[in-house]
Amino acid sequence: MKEKMVMFTVSHIRIISAKHVLKLAGIDAFSVDKTDSAHAGLFGDIELYVSESNAERAREILKEEEILG
């Protein structure tokens, strides 16, 4: 399975919300935390990935739910 990043943020709450909304829509998602723990979120992002075949649908859902701007 090939993955595609559909959003990034520094907010753990936004990532959790996005994963929940996508799960309800039947889309599996996973996040990769690339923040620097030594600097309290000043550097890096948390990235959200879905399968490439679901990427466009996932972005549409996240925009509808006002999670993705």
Residue pairs with C-beta under 8 A, 6 or more apart in sequence:
1 51
1 52
2 51
2 52
3 30
3 49
3 50
3 51
3 52
4 49
4 50
4 51
4 52
4 55
5 47
5 48
5 49
6 29
6 48
6 49
6 50
6 55
6 58
6 59
6 62
6 68
7 14
7 18
7 47
7 48
7 59
7 62
7 67
7 68
8 45
8 46
8 47
8 48
9 15
9 45
9 46
9 48
10 35
10 41
10 44
10 45
10 46
11 46
12 46
14 67
15 31
15 46
15 48
17 65
17 67
18 29
18 48
18 62
18 67
18 68
19 29
19 30
19 31
19 48
21 61
21 62
21 65
21 67
22 28
22 29
22 50
22 58
22 61
22 62
23 29
25 57
25 58
25 61
27 50
27 51
27 54
27 57
27 58
27 61
28 50
28 51
28 54
29 48
29 49
29 50
29 58
30 48
30 49
31 46
31 47
31 48
31 49
32 46
32 47
32 49
33 44
33 46
34 44
34 45
34 46
34 47
35 41
35 43
35 44
35 45
35 46
36 42
36 43
36 44
50 58
59 68
62 68
63 69
